Amino acid sequence: MPESLSSSQRTTSIVALNAVSVLSQIGQYGIGTTLLPIALEVRGASPQLIGITSSALWVGMLAGLLVAGQLTRWLGYRMTVLAGLAISSISFAAIPILNWNWWSFPAAVIGFGLGLRWIANETWLYRLAPANARGRIVGIHETLIGVAAVAGPLIIVALGAIKPTAFWLSAAVVSMAAIPLFLAVTLPAVDKAANEQHSRVSKSNFSLSKSKLGIHQKLIYWMGFGALIAGLGGVVEGSLLALLPVYSTHAGFTSTDSAWLFTILGVGAMVCQFPIGWLADHKGVLWTSKLCALFAALSVLLALGYDTTLQALAFSMFILGGATAGLLTLGLVWATQHSVGAELTSRVRQVSIIYTLFSAAGPVLAGFIVSHIGISSLFWQQLAVTLVLAVVLLKHSPDD
């Protein structure tokens, strides 16, 4: 049980699990989500194929999330993380061997490994975090893994997207993430007593109030408020990660410029997460979510402006990166605040699944629309999503 651990054991484990997340995220996410669309763009792939391949990684991630809970109960946290790291590393090494028309298959396997590692490692981490500081712990963790969103594009800038070197480096970095995993104290994946108590309380509360719930409240109850806001942020993030290189080419920028824009997007995501977690602890998840939605809308409007310079687009990507990543952070904070014991695994998994499902749908939908309407529709789509987010937040009560 986390309560029985000494302060040094808890701290060492938290540091070790954060290190696992950082290293694996650099390869699985930082390089994976940016290298694939850039490499396909420079090879002449269509926006629709780029969208499908990018979506495949998210679909694979969704599959990993769906089985991660059961697999964790069978194998434990440590072995589940190791399985995720191994299959992603092997898939990265295999990509350069394949024809690029078939990259969606290894991309899906990379995502599957990411999903396993995500649930097992983060649930393990959040169960070790003190309850009164989980917003800050989640914020610190999301800041650290935000390094991946910066490091990935920078690696592509340095190594290029044509040669297989970046894929091989990603396989090596993911493999290295297994090393700090063995420094963390093992926790049981199932805490039946705490889980049953929380379940009884949750069912009792809902049975007393379900007759008073409207359609919006019922949607929030069954999907989860944290999952819904994280998912809407995922739609924007997934679409941009897939089609920003296409937009950049249309605007006259190079593939290196695209990689720099991805870097700026990642820097925004990285530096904003601790302040967002701090605000969630002090002002609440709903208030902080509204702030993120406001900044997301303003950044999209900036991208839609007449000034299409690289500098203006980079500034927009910085703000949008912080806001969309912040919605995932806030979704996870909400999950940790509304669960105890092994119930935490279910809540984190719920947020992760909806976020991944929406993130997978984003590139496919955006790629289809862009292929039939034009690349200028990309940011109009993001504006529509931010308006939906605003409606969700304005209709939601802090007591829901």
N, C-alpha and C positions, 0 to 999 in steps of 0.2 A: 504494500500500500504506500502511496506517496507520502502520507502523513508520518510514516515511521522512518523515513529517510533523514539522515543528518543533513545539515546545511551544505556541507562540502560535497556530499554525494549528489544532492539535488543540483547544485551549481555545475559540477563537472558533467553531469548527464545533460543538462540544458545546453551547455557549451558544445558538447560532442554532437548532439542531435542537430544543433544549428549548423555545425560544420558539415554534417552529412547533407543537409538541405542545400547549403550553398554550392558545394562541389557538384552534386547531382543536378541541381537546377541549371548550372552553367551549361552542362552538356544537353540534358534532356529538353530543357525549355529555351535557355538563352541562345544556344546555337541551333537547336532543332527547329524552333518556330521561325527563325529569321533566315537561316541558311537555305532551307528548302525553297521558299518563294523567290529569294534572290537568285539562287542557282538555276531555278526553272526559268525565271525571266530572262536571264542572259543566254539561255539555251533556246529562246524563242517560243516557249510554251504559251498557250492561250490563257487569258484571265480565268476562264472556267476551269481549266485543268489545274491551274495554280490554286484556285479556291478549293477544288476537290482534294488535292494532295494535302493542303494545309488543314482542311477539315478532317482528313483521315487521322492525323495525329490526335485531334481532339476526340474523335470517335473512339479510337483505341484507348485514350485516357478514360473515357466514360466507361468502357468495358472493364478496365482495371479497377475503377472506383466501385463498380457494381459487385465485383467478386472480392474486393479487398477486405470487407468486413468478415466474411466467412473464412477467408484464407488466413486472416489474422487470428481468428479463434482457433483454427487448426494448427497453424505453425508458430504463432506468437509474432510480436512486433519485429524482432530482429531478422528472422528468417524471411518474413514477407518483404521487408526492405531489401534484403540481399537478392531475392528473386527478381524484384523490379529493376535493380541496378544491372543485374547480369543480362537480362533479355534486351534492355535498352542498349547496353554497350555492344552486344553482338550485332544488333540491327544497324547501328551506326557504322560499324566496320564493313557491313555487307552492302550498304547503299552504293558506294562508288563502282561496285562490280556490276550493278544492274543498269539496264536501260532506263533513262529518266522518265519515260512514259509509265513505268511501273513503280515509281518511288512511293506511291500511296500505301503500298503494302508494308514495307519496313517502317514507314512513318507511323502507321497504325500500331505496330508492335512497340515502337519507341514510346508512343503515348500510353500503351497498356502498362509498360514498366513504370512510367511516371505516375500513373494512377495508383498502382500498388504502393510505390514508395511514398506518395503524398499522404494517403490515409494512414498507413502504418506508422510512419515517422512523425507526422504532425500530431496525431492522436496521442502517441507516446509522449511527445514534448509537452502538449497542452495539459496532460494529466499531471505532469511534474510542476506546472506553473502555479504559484499561489493564487487563490481565487480572487483576492482583492487587487491583483495587478495583472490580470490576464489581458486587458486591453493593451497595456504597454508591452507585455511579453509577445503578444501576437504582432504588435507594431514593430518591435525590434526584429522578430523573425522575418516578417515580410520585408523589412528594410534590408536585411542581410541577403535574403534570396533575390532581392531586387538587384543585387550585384550581378546576378546572372543575366538580367535583361540589358545590362550595360556591357558586361564582359563578352557576351555572345557576339553582338554586332562588331565590337572592337576586334575580336579575333578574325571575323570575316574581312574587316578592313585590312588587317595585317596579312592574312593568308590568301584572300581572294575567294571567289565562289566557283571557279572553274576546276581547280585542282582538288584532289580528294583529301588533301592534308587536314582541312578543317573537320571533316567527318571523322578521320582517324583520331585527331586530338580530342574530339568530343567523347569518343569511345574510351580513351585513356582517362579523361577527367571523371567520367561517370564511374569507372572502375575504382578510382582512387577514393571515391566517397565511402566505400565500404570500410576503410581503415578506422576512422573515428567512431564508427558504429559500435565497436566493441568496448568503448570506454563508458558507455551509458549503462546505468543500472536497469536490469530487466524488471518490468512490471507485468502482472497477469493481465491478459487481454480482456478478461471477463471479471466484473465486480458485481455479482448477482444481487447482493443485499441492497447496495446503493441504487442499482438500476431499477429493482422492483419497487423500492420506496418512491423514487422519482416518478416512475410510471403510474403508480397509484394516485399520486398527487395530481399529475397532469391530466389523467382521465377524469378524476373527480371534478377538477376545475372546469374542464371542457363540458362535461355533462350538465353542469349547473348553468352554463352560459350559452350552449350551442343554439338554443331556441331563439336567442336574441341576435345571432350573427347574421349579417348580410352577406351577399355574394362575395364582396371584396374581403371581408373578414374570414370567410370560409376558405377562400383561396390562400390567404396568408397562413391560416392554421394548417392546412394540408401540405402546402409547399414549404412554408416557413418564410418568415420575413427576411431573415438573413440570406436564405437561398435565392429569393426573388431579386433582391437588390444586387447580390453578387452576380447572378445570371445576366441581368441587364447590362452590367458593366462588362461581362464576358462577351456579349454580342458585339459591343464596340471594339473591344480589344482584339477579338478573333478576326474581325473584318479588317482592321488596320494591319495586323500582322501579316495577313495574306495578301492584301491588295495595295498596300502603301508603295511597294516597288513599281507596280503598274502605274499608279498615280504619279510617282516621281518621274518615270520615263516620259509620260504624257506631258509633264510640266517642263521637260527639257533637262532633267537632272540625270546624273550618272548612277551606276550601281553602287559606287562608293558613297555618293550622296545619300542613297537609300539606306545604306548601312549606318551612316552617321545619324540619320533621322531615327532609325531604330534605337541607336545609342541614346539619343536625347529622350526618346519615349521611356527608355529604361531608367535613365537618371531621374526623371520625374517620378516614376514609380518608386524608386529606391529612397529618395530623400523625403518623400511625403508620408511614409507609412508610420514612423514613430509619432510625429505630430498628430496624425489621424487617430492612432491608438490612444494617445494621451487625451485627445478631445473626447473620444468615446467613453473613457473612464470618468471624465469630469463633466461632460455636457450631455452624454447619452448617445446611443447609436443613431436614433432617429434624427436628432439635431445635426450631427456630424454628416449623416447621409445627405441631408438637404444641402449642406455646404458643398459636398462633393458634386452633387447634381448641378448646382449653380455654376461651379467652375467648369464642369464638363460642357455645359451648354455654351458658356462664353468662349471656350477654346474652339468648339466646333464652328461657332459663328465667325471667329477669327479666320479659320481655315477656309470658310466660304467667302471671305472678303475678296476684294479686287486685287489686293496685294498678294501675289503668288511667289514672292521671293523665298529663297531657301531659309533665310533668317526668320521670316514671319511664320513659315510652316514649322520650323524647329521650335519656336516659342509655343505654338499651339500644341505640338506633340508633347512638350514638357508638361504643360498643365493637364492635358488629357491623360497622359501616362499616370500622373499622380492621382487623378480623380478616379479613373477606372480601376486601378490597382487598389485604391482606397476602398472601393465598394466591396471588393473581395475581403479585404482586411476587416471591414465592418461586419460583413456577413459571418465571418469566423468568430469575431468578438461576440456577436449576438448568440451564436451557437454555444460558446463556452459559458455564457451567462445564463443560459436556459437549460443546462444539463449538468448532471453529476455522474461520477463513476463511469461505467461502461456506456451509459447513455451518451456520453460525450462523443464516442466513436460514431454513433448513429447520426448525431447532429452535424458533426464535421463532415461526415460522408454525405449527408443530405445537401449541405451547402456546396460541397465539391461536385456532386453529380449534376445539380441544376446549373451551376456555373459552367461546367464542362459541356453539358448538353447545349446550352445557349451559345457557348463559344464555338462549338462545332457547327451549329446551324448558321452562325454569322458569316463565315467565309463562303459557304455554299450559296446562301441567299444573295450576298453581296456580289459574288462572282457572276451569278446568273443575271442579276440586274445590270451590272456594269457591262456585261457582254452584249446585252440587248438594248440598253439605253445609252450607255457611255460612261466613261470614268468620272465625269463631272457629278454623277449621282452618288458617289461614294460618301461624301460628307453630308449630303442631304439625308441619307439613310441614318447616319449617326445622330443627326439632329432629331429625327423622328424617335429614335430610341431614348434619347435624353428627355423628350417630352413625355413619353410613356413612364419613365422613371419618376418624373416630377409628379405625375398624377398619382402614382402608387404612394409616394411619400406624403403628399398633401392629404390623402384619404386615410392614411394610417394613424392610429392613435398610439401613444406611448404605452398604453395599458393593454394593447391587443396581444 
